[in-house]
Amino acid sequence: MKQTKIQLIGSIALAAIVSSCASLDKMKEAAKQMKYDVTPDPLETHAGKVAMSFKANVPAKLWDKKVVAEITPVLTYEGGETVYPSIKVKGEGVTDNADQTISYTNGGQISYAKQEIDFNDKMRVSDLIVRIKFSKGSDSFEISSPELDMPALAHGVIATSTLLGQEKPQAVLGKDAFQKVINEEQSATLIYLINKADIRNGELKKDDVKAINDYIAAVKADEARNLKDVVVSAYASPDGATDLNTKLASNRENSATKYIQNQLKKAKAEANVVTKSTPEDWDGFKAAMEKSDIQDKELILRVLSMYSDPDVREKEIKNLSAAYKVIADEILPALRRSEIKVNAELIGKSEEELKNLAVNDPAALNVEEILYAATLFADAETQAKIYKSAAEKFPNDWRTINNEGVVAFNNGDVAAAKAKFQAAELVEANATVENNLGVVAIAEKEYDKAKEYFGKAAGVGSELDQNLAVLALIEGDYEKAEQYFGASTSCNAALVKILLDKFDAAISILNANNEEIGFKYYLKAICGANKGEADMVFENLRKATTLDAKWKEYAKTDMEFFKYFKDSTFKAIVE
């Protein structure tokens, strides 16, 4: 926004100061010659604050050496006012502390560093004035810029943060499944003889037991891995006396824990060992029975569901003498066990590593890493390069090709985008690709075809709703478009509100919009015209035409601005 200099022009007598009252009276005239340069003008609101700074030039031989001025900027608006912090400026003959000193001989510049106040909606239509309290000795007087017949230092507050928005329908990236931390698990099972808790040598030679020991050593040696913990779960089968089974489970817990602690020690690895024991493993028994083809299987499962008392369960099952022998031989031995689970985590590459490799050595990355790495870059050129590398290395992954198309579409290369989306569809036809073919159809004005694609894109997410809203907008069904847009902050969502005469809602959307494009400011200017706020029209139309010159010609005949057609400011903007 251009800065506007508000000049306070007047005159000040250069006659000798006879008394303090006369000097103070002459300072009133001095105030009129101070030239204010306010930044910004109009004022703006950002993050709920209205920030402002100014510079004021004081000509030579005007500031009384003994005068102190307290300068207070004030934003006034209908129903109230808000005061900025004051600064104190003194003549060079004053010994009191002050923020700045002005030379009588040379004059000087008063600098008001940026200060802010809380924004409220009434500040949209407001005036920035100054109040000055001049003091000399024990005498003082106060004056405000309106009392000096000065125009406001600045008019109004632009309630627009630096937001950016969008105009095109939304193409969707194929999402990566990159994980910074991947949880790993290695497990082994130790089987015990009936009524025993010692670990047999044969158990230690099993593949899963060897594997868990090798895994501990491998994790210890790998800087990218961390041991989290080891969980030991010991069990007794649900046969025999409860007291005996409780002791057995506890002893098996101890033997398995001692074993794994020794393995950790050998590997010089540290991990918290969590232990627990289950005296009678009825859950394991039930699971094993469900998988078996034992005679009377359903009857035994019914017994488990009918009785919760373990002694009753055991008695009823033993009454099925033929089945119980098979159970004792095939089911119960595997329940006399300790399970050991080693939990570790694999720490993935850092974002800086991913970015470096994606640009310089993409072959070193897997598909999830390279897809994620592309999202870490803001510039389209680098993204396109990364996705191209990904597509060359992983041609059978539709996401790599699709994402090339998204970058091309966002850069305005519809033909290239279409080719990529079609190629991705050949690899895998899915909702994301169909949505993207739909946005290409919109760009090519093939609206019926776009509807067909969007009809196959269910589940894509909010982007699909935005694209369906664009179609409804094109067809003039504004109520339907409004429903589809929902809470969207896109420029097209604001346009629908305008077409439904919901101007405040449109302004709210544009105020929350995040893309710096001419279309956004042009719509805001239209809202200003409908609200009768000329400052809003001119400021936003100026911004819109600066960003995209095509709005100049369009605005010249846009009846939204009819009452401004003869306005010199309007004509200057659109010429």
N, C-alpha and C positions, 0 to 999 in steps of 0.2 A: 504494500500500500504506500502511496506517496505521502511524504510528510508535508504538512501545511504550516507555514509560518504565520502566526497571529501577531500582528504588530500593534503595539500600543503606542499611538503617536500623540504627542502632546508637546508641551514646552515647559521648561523650568527656568526660572529666573536665576541669573548668575550673580545677583547682588550679594553683598556681604551678609553674613548671618549675624543678626543683632541680638536675638534672643532664642531660647530653645523652642518656644512656641512658633516663632516665625520660621525657624529651620525645619521644624516638623511639617509645617504647612507647605513649605517648598518641596519637601520630599513627596508630597502627594503629586506634584507636577512631575517629579523625577520618575515616579512609577509609570507615568504615561509614556515615557520614552523608552522603556524597556521592551525589547523585542523577544518574544517567546517562540521557541521552536519545540513543539510537542511531538513526542514519539510514543506510540503511533497516533495518528489522527485520521479517521475516528478511532476511539479507543476500542480494544478488543477484549474478549473474555477467553481465557485459557485455563482449563482445569478449575473452573469456578472462581477464578481471580481476574481482576482487571488491573493489569500492570501499566505503569506510565512513567515516563521520565521527560524532563525538559531542560533546555538551556535558555538563559535569558541574558542578553548582552546589555551592559550598563555603560553608556558613553562616558568619556573623561570629564572630570570636573563637575560631576553632578551629585556624587554620593557624599553626604556630610560625614566628616571624619568621626563625629561623636554620636552618630545615629546607629541604632541596632534595629533590624527588621526581622520579624518572625513571619515567614511566608508559609501559608497553608493552602495547598490545592484542595478543592472541594468538588465532588461530583454531585450535582443537584438533579433531581428528577421528580416526577409527579408524586406527591405524597411524602417526600422525604429527601434526605441527602446523606452522603457518606463522606467522611473526612479522611484524607490521606495524612500520613505523618508530616509534621512541620519541620522546616529547617530554619536555622538562625544565621543571618548575614549581618556583619557589622562593618562599620567604617574603621579605617586603620588607626584611628585615635582611641578606640575602645579597648580596654584591657581585658574585659570579660571574655570568657570562652565563647566561641561560635563555630558553626560548621565551616563558614567561609568568610574571607575578608575582601572588601572591595577598596581599591585605591582611589582616592579623590583625584589625584593627578592623572592617572592612566585609565581609570575606569576598570572594567573587568567583565568576567562572565560568571553568572550564577549557574551552577550545575546541580540539578536535582536528580540524584541517582535513582534508578528504577525502584519504585515502591508499588505495592499492590494492596487492593482491598477486596473483600468478598463481593462476588457478583450477585445481584438479584435481577429478576426479569425486568423491573421498571427501568433499569439502567440502559435498556436498548434505546430509549428516547431520553436523552439527558444532555446537560451542559457541564463542561469543566470550567470552573472559575477559580480565582485565587482570592484569598483574604490575606491582607498584610497588616501587621501591627507594628507601627514605627514607635520607637522609644528613644528619648534623649534625656538622660538624667532621670528625674522623677516624673517627667511629662511623657505622655503617649497618646496616640490615637489609632483607631482601626479604620480600614477602608477595604472595600471589596471591588472586584473588577466591574460588576454591574453598576455600582455607585459612580464609577468613573466613566460610565457610558461606553464601556468596552464590549466588543463582541465576545462570545465565549471562546476560550482557548481551544476547545474541541467540541464537536457535536456528536452525541450518541456513542453507543457501545455496540460494536459488531459482535454478536453472540455466536460466532463461528470459530471453533478451534481449527487448527490446521489438520483437517481431515481429508482422507483420500477415498474415492469411491469407484464404482465401475459402471460401465455402460453395456458391455457385451454379455450374452448368456454365459453360463459357467461350465467350462470343461473341467473334468475331474481327474486327478492323478490316481494311478494305481498305487495303493498304499503299501508301504514296506512293512515287514514284520521284524524289523531290527530290535534287538534287546541289548541294552547296555550290560545287564547282568543276567546270566543264564544259570539257573539252578540245575545242579547235577546230583545224581544219586547212584551209589554202587552198593549192592546188598549181597549177603551170603547167609546161609542157613546151616546151623549145626544141629545134627540129630543125635539124641541120646537113647541109650537102652532103657528099658522099663525099670523104673525105680532107681536110675542112676543119674548123676550130675557131672561126671567127669567127661572130658572131651577125648574121644578116641583118636588115635593117630590117623586112622583112615579118613576121618572127617576133615583133617587138616590138609589132606592131599586132594580134596575135591576141587574142581575147576573154579567154582564160585568163591571158595575161600582163598585160593591162590589169587584170583582176580582182585578181590578186595584189598589184599595186601599190596599187590602191584599198584593198585589205584592210589592208595595212600602215598606210596613212594612217588608216583607220578605227579600227584597234586603238590607234594612238598617241593618237587624240583621245578615246577612250572610257576613262573612269576605271575602269570595271568590267572592263576587259580588260587582260591583260598579255601581251606577246610573250615566248614561252619560248625558242625558237631557230628557226633556218632551216637546213634540210638540203639540200645540193646533191649530187646523185648524177649523175655523168657516165658515158657509155657509148660504146663503139665497137661497130659491128656485127661479127659473127664471120666476116668475110671479109678477106682480105689478110694480110700478114705480121704476126706477133705484136708485133714491135718497133714497127712503124708504129702499130698499134692502141693499144699502151700509151702512146705519145707523144700520139696523137690524144685518147684519153680524158683524159689529164692536162691537155692544152691546153683541152679543152672544159670541164673542171672549173674551170680558171682563168678562162675567159671568163665562165662563168655566175656564178661567185663574185664577180667584179669587178662584173658587172651588178647583182646583188642588193645588194651592199654600197653601190653608188651610190644604189639606190632607198631603202635604209634611211637613208642620209645625207640624201637629199632630204626624207624624212618626219621627219627629226630623231628617228629611233627607234633604239634599241639592242637588239641581239640577238646571241647567239653563233651564228656560222655554222659549221656542221659540214659537211665535204666528204669525198667519197670518189669513186673512179673504178673502173670495170670495163672492162678492156681489150677483152675479147671477151664480149659479152652472149649467152651460149648459153642462159641461163634465159629471157631475153626472146624469143629466137628460138624456143625450144620452145613457149612460151605462145602466140606469134603463129601458129605452125604448127597448133597444136591447134584454134584458132578458125577457121582458113582452110578453104577447100574446094579447095586446090591438088591437081592430079594428083600421084600418088605420095606423097601426104601421109603415109600409114601407113608407107611404106618409109623416108621421111626420118626419121620419129620412131623407127623401129627402129634406124636408123643411130646416132641420138643415144644410144639405150640400150645399143648394142653397143660403142661406142667412147668412151673418155674423152679421148683425145689430140686436141686441137683441130685439129692439122694433118691427121690422118687423117680426122676428121669432115668438114672442108672439102673434102678431096680426094674422098671418097666421094659427097658431095652434088653436087659439080660434075660428077661422072661422069654424073649424071642430067640431061643437057644440056637437055632440054625443060623439066623442072621448074625448073631453076636459073635460067633466064631470068625466069620468073614470080616466083621468090623474090627475085631482084635488083631487080625492079620493084615488087613489092608488100609484101615483108616487110622487107628490109634497110634501106630508107630511114628507116623509123620507129624503128629501133634506134639510129640515129646521133643521140644526143640528150643533153640534160641535163634532169633533173627537179628542180624547185625546190619545196620544201614549207615553208610558213610555219606554225609551230606556236604557238598562243596558248591562253590559258585565260580563260574568262569566270567572274568571281567573283560568286557569287549574293548575294542579300540576307542580311544578318546576322539572327540569331535575334530580336534586338530589333526590327529593321525588320519582319520577318515577323509578329511578335506584334502590333505596333502596327497594321499594315495589315489583318491578319485581323480585328481588332475594329472598326477605324474606317473602313477603306476596302477591303473584301474584293474589290471589282471590279478593284483594281489588281494582283491576284495571279492567276497561272495555277493550274490545278487541282492540280499537284504541290506548289506553294508553299503553297496554302491547306490542303491535307490535312496537310502536314508541320507547318504553323503550329499546327494544332489539337492536335497531340501535345505541344506545348511548354507547354500549360496543364494544371494539375492539377485544376482545378475543373470539374465536369461541366456546370455552367450555361454557362460560357464555351465549352466544347467544343461543346455542343449548338447554341449560337448560330452558331459558325463553320461547323459542318457544314450547318446550315440554309442559310446564305448560299451555301455551296459547291453545295448541291443546287439552289438557285434559279438559279445562274449556269451550272452544268454538269449539267443534268438527265439527260443521256445518258451520264454516267459513273456506273456502278453503285456505285462506292466512296463517293461523297458521300451517297447515300441509305442504303446499308448502314451507314455509320458513324454516321449519325443514329440508326439502330436500335440499334447497340451501346450508345451512351450511354443511350438510353431503357431498354434491358434492364438495364444495370448499376445504373440508378436504381430498378429494380423495376417499371417500367411495361411489363409484358409485352404488353399489347394494342397499345400504340403501337409497340413494337419489332417485333411481328409484322407490322403494316401496312407498316412501312418495309422489312423484309426481303422481303416479298412484292413490293413495288414494285421493289426492287433486282433481284429475280429476273426480273421482266418485262423489265428492261433487259438483263441478262445473267445467265443461270443458270450459276453456277460453284461450285467446291468451298467457297469461303468463305461464300457466301450459303446454300448447302445446310446447312452446319454450323450456321449461325446459326438457320435455321428449325428445325433439330434441337433446339437448346437451348430454343427457345420451346416445342416439343412436350414436352420434359421438364417445363418449368414448368407446362404444362397437363395433365400426367400422361397424355399420349398416347404411351406408350412404344413401341408398334409403329410409329407414324408417325415417331418420333424415329429408330428404327433405319433406316427407309427413307431419311430425309434423310442420316444419317451414312454410309449405303452409297454415296451420291453425293458424299461430301466428301473422298475420298482425296486426299492431298497437302497438306492444310491445315497439318499440322504437329503439334506436341505437344498442342495444344488438343483435337484430335480424339481422341487417346488418352485424355485426361482425361475427355472426355464419354462415350466408350464405357465407361470404368471406372465412371462414375456409373450408367450403365444396368445394368452387371453387379452393382454394389452393390445397386441397387434390387431386382434379381431374386434376390439371395442367393447369387450365385456369387462368393464372396469371393476364391478363388484367382485366378480370371480377372480380377477387379477389381484385385487386387494386381499382376498382370502388366501391365495397361494403365497403372496409375498409375506404375509404374517408380520414377523418382527424384523424383516430384512431392512438393511440400511442402504440398499443400492439406490442409484439415481432413478432407475425405472420404478422402484417402489414409491419414491417421492413423486414421480410424475403421475402415478395413479391417484395419489392423494389430491394433487392439484386438479386433476380432471373430475374428482368428486367434490371439489370446493372445500377441501380440508387443508387449508393453507398452513395453519399452525402445526398440524401433523406432518406436513411436507417439510416445513422448516426444521422440525425436530429430527426427522430422518436425515436431512442434509447436514445438520449440525453434528450428527453422529456418524456421518459417512467418512470413509478414510482415503479417498483417492483424489488427487489434485488434477482434475480434468475440467475443461471448460464447461461441459454439460452440467456439472454440479452447480457451478456459479450462475449459469444461465437460468436454471430452474429456481434458484434462490432469488434472482432478480425478478422473475415472474411472481413469486410469492410476495416480494416487496411491493410490486405494482398493485397487486390485489389488496394489500393491506394499507396502501396509501403512504408508504414510507419511502420517500424519494432518495434519501441517503442510502438506503438498502439497495434500491434499484441500481443507482449509479456505481456504487462501490463494487457490487457483484458483477454487473455487466462489464465493468472495466476489467475485472479479473478474468471473466469468461473470455472476452475478446483477446486479452493478452495471451491466454493459454491456447486458444484456438481461434484464428482469425475468421473462420467461416461464420461465426455468430454475428459478426458485424453486419453482413448483408442480410442475414436472417432477421435480425432485430429491427432493421429499418422498416420492415413491413409487418412486424408482429404486433397485432392489435392488443396484445397484453400491455404494450407500452404506448398506447394511443395518446394518452394525455401528456406524454413526454416527447412526442415527435417534434414539437417546436422548441423544446427546451435546448438551450445552447450547450449545456453539459452533455445531454444525451447525444446531440449531433456530433459533438467532439469525440465522444467514445466510439461511435459507429462509423465515422469517416475514415 
